[in-house]
Amino acid sequence: MQLTPTAFAEINRLRAKTTASNCILRLRIEQGGCMDWCYSLSLGSAALSDDHVVQHGNLQIVVDNASAERIENLSIDYSEDLMGGGFRFHNAKAVQTCSCGSSFQCA
């Protein structure tokens, strides 16, 4: 899993607003969205024993087993446009992605 410098900076900006001392980023893949699956990012306080943990600088990114099965070589970017800012996901397992960039289909 990779974070672009702009995604890393935005996550750190959001983390700075929390009071948690060990703030982690949790990535989940949930059913829904325009396609079969959608990405969900949230800040949390601890990884669970069966989570996949990726260290990116001072940031821990955790992914549960079910979500990990639906991502491959995931890259997370952040950009701003006329509609506002948002995270963009690039997933090698996605065979089709919605134009919103937040939902996808797997093979």
C-alpha positions as a printed NumPy array, in Angstrom:
array([[  0.   ,   0.   ,   0.   ],
       [  1.292,   3.418,  -0.916],
       [  0.352,   6.946,   0.072],
       [  1.238,   9.894,  -2.102],
       [  2.854,  12.838,  -0.309],
       [ -0.397,  14.833,  -0.622],
       [ -2.455,  11.99 ,   0.902],
       [  0.067,  11.612,   3.73 ],
       [ -0.045,  15.363,   4.419],
       [ -3.866,  15.41 ,   4.481],
       [ -4.051,  12.423,   6.831],
       [ -1.543,  14.08 ,   9.165],
       [ -3.605,  17.284,   9.056],
       [ -6.691,  15.302,  10.103],
       [ -4.736,  13.42 ,  12.782],
       [ -3.564,  16.725,  14.272],
       [ -7.209,  17.585,  14.997],
       [ -7.691,  14.511,  17.215],
       [ -6.797,  14.16 ,  20.865],
       [ -5.756,  10.496,  20.563],
       [ -2.052,  10.007,  21.189],
       [ -1.674,   6.899,  19.002],
       [ -3.976,   7.735,  16.116],
       [ -4.057,   5.128,  13.335],
       [ -5.684,   5.152,   9.915],
       [ -8.168,   2.32 ,   9.347],
       [ -9.013,   1.345,   5.775],
       [-12.1  ,  -0.782,   5.196],
       [-13.726,  -2.072,   2.055],
       [-17.506,  -2.083,   2.518],
       [-20.382,  -3.156,   0.309],
       [-22.139,  -0.247,  -1.335],
       [-21.492,   2.829,  -3.363],
       [-22.096,   3.128,  -7.091],
       [-20.407,  -0.239,  -7.683],
       [-20.123,  -3.359,  -5.504],
       [-17.547,  -2.041,  -3.023],
       [-16.488,   1.294,  -1.564],
       [-13.503,   2.525,   0.397],
       [-13.865,   3.784,   3.947],
       [-11.146,   5.643,   5.84 ],
       [-11.388,   6.438,   9.537],
       [ -9.078,   7.42 ,  12.341],
       [ -8.861,   5.002,  15.242],
       [ -6.868,   4.28 ,  18.343],
       [ -5.61 ,   0.699,  18.016],
       [ -5.098,  -2.145,  15.59 ],
       [ -6.834,  -5.448,  16.271],
       [ -4.834,  -8.664,  16.576],
       [ -5.861,  -9.938,  13.114],
       [ -5.425,  -6.63 ,  11.249],
       [ -2.833,  -6.178,   8.524],
       [ -0.588,  -3.285,   9.585],
       [  1.402,  -1.096,   7.197],
       [  3.8  ,   1.49 ,   8.601],
       [  4.163,   4.686,   6.567],
       [  6.499,   7.09 ,   8.334],
       [  4.862,   7.943,  11.658],
       [  1.497,   6.589,  10.482],
       [  0.098,   3.104,  11.034],
       [ -2.432,   1.999,   8.42 ],
       [ -4.567,  -0.986,   9.429],
       [ -6.722,  -3.164,   7.192],
       [ -8.96 ,  -6.034,   8.3  ],
       [ -8.617,  -9.445,   6.598],
       [-11.801,  -9.203,   4.513],
       [-10.79 ,  -5.792,   3.158],
       [ -7.22 ,  -6.911,   2.466],
       [ -8.567,  -9.566,   0.08 ],
       [-10.078,  -6.836,  -2.126],
       [ -7.025,  -4.639,  -2.538],
       [ -3.747,  -5.164,  -4.338],
       [ -0.983,  -2.611,  -4.737],
       [ -3.391,   0.039,  -3.471],
       [ -2.287,   3.623,  -3.902],
       [ -4.069,   6.419,  -2.035],
       [ -3.859,   9.98 ,  -3.3  ],
       [ -5.485,  13.229,  -2.202],
       [ -6.458,  16.035,  -4.531],
       [ -8.693,  19.057,  -4.602],
       [-10.897,  20.158,  -7.467],
       [-13.944,  22.381,  -7.974],
       [-16.076,  19.911,  -5.987],
       [-13.71 ,  20.01 ,  -2.986],
       [-10.984,  17.737,  -1.716],
       [-11.014,  13.994,  -1.494],
       [ -8.988,  10.833,  -1.393],
       [ -8.505,   8.943,  -4.654],
       [ -7.865,   5.208,  -4.719],
       [ -5.98 ,   3.176,  -7.329],
       [ -6.492,  -0.555,  -6.788],
       [ -4.977,  -3.246,  -9.045],
       [ -7.854,  -5.617,  -8.166],
       [-10.515,  -3.182,  -9.389],
       [-11.79 ,  -4.18 , -12.828],
       [-14.157,  -1.217, -12.984],
       [-14.214,   2.017, -11.006],
       [-17.041,   4.509, -10.649],
       [-16.408,   8.043, -11.871],
       [-16.744,   9.214,  -8.255],
       [-13.518,   7.299,  -7.547],
       [-14.805,   5.871,  -4.276],
       [-16.382,   2.606,  -5.397],
       [-15.288,  -0.304,  -7.553],
       [-15.907,  -3.837,  -8.779],
       [-13.523,  -6.768,  -8.39 ],
       [-13.091,  -9.623, -10.863]])
